[in-house]
Amino acid sequence: MVNACLRRYLREAEALHTQVEADWEARYNHPAWWVKRVRRDHPQHWQAILAASQHSAPLVLRVNVTHTSRDAYLARLSDEGVSAQAVGLVGVVLNQPVPVEGLPGYAEGWFSVQDTAAQCAAPLVLDGVNAPTDRPLRAPGGKTAHLLEHAHALGVSVDVLALEVDARRSARITENLQRLRLNGTASVKVADAAQPAAWWDGLPFDAVLLDAPCSASGIVRRHPDVRWLRRESDVPALVETQRRILEALWPTLAPGGRLVYCTCSIFKAEGQAQVDSFLSRHTNALACTAPGHLLPGARSDAGGLPDNPSGEHDGFFYAVLEKVA
């Protein structure tokens, strides 16, 4: 069969290449509906986005500043012969991926594996939030460990409630907190964020980080099967789930507090369009400065991270909403 395929290619190469050029799925190695959506949402960068998904992602670490500094960890990596460089606020990108268990400080909780774009979440939640002086800052949401680490760097006390609807993923959050030696500093519950009556104590939160379920269209290079497993009909269903969670969490936020909405998606329906729709329904919501859509393969002047001009990060969306009194 292989012999026959190769011989046919030799005979019909020109015609086959012409056919591939006209077939979006063959040319870009993504479903046709996916290509059309990316092209519509990001007409200036769609080809770069699709091309980025065809390459392997770098190994990026987030240094746990409760145990060591980034400079100190970079020096330790250098001593071990591991070539790496700084990225973001506390990130380290390895020039050559290696098994993380063999890196110095893994068992001691000196770092976590987290893409540069995902490392934006905790600073967006905590920077600029004015918590009451008579109690610690209260914040529910995902990316729990980074919230605790960033709070330590800021020198503020936080009371974090992490919600995860899947029991196995919830257990992994607890295990990760234990490895990072942050256990006991956050409450982890198996709960549906869209059902506050089942988990909320009624005391308003100063900040909410909604790491919303999404299509994962921004992390295809880490999960290549996502593009083929996801169906076009999944997107509107996920948009509705995001809308329900946003509506449910907004009443739990204290006046003057901030809600950070993020997805690892490049589809505007799950990003800017979702937030625009929310703002149209809530006059007490104010959109603050936020990264918006971070596009893989796009340079910093075209939607990438300011300190990452190569665009070497996953696709993400961030919005910051302040609750006006």
Secondary structure, DSSP 8 states (H G I E B T S, - for coil): -HHHHHHHHHHHHHHHHHHHHH-HHHHHSS-HHHHHHHHHH-TTTHHHHHHHTTS----EEEE-TTT--HHHHHHHHHHTT--EEEETTTEEEESS---GGGSTTTTTT-EEE--TTGGGHHHHHHTT----TTS-EEEEBS-HHHHHHHHHHHT--EEEEEEESSHHHHHHHHHHHHHTT-TTSEEEEE--TT-GGGT--S--EEEEEEE-----TT-TTT-TTHHHH--TTHHHHHHHHHHHHHHHHGGGEEEEEEEEEEES---GGGTHHHHHHHHHH-TTEEEEEEEEEE-TT--GGGTS-TT-TT--S--EEEEEEEE--
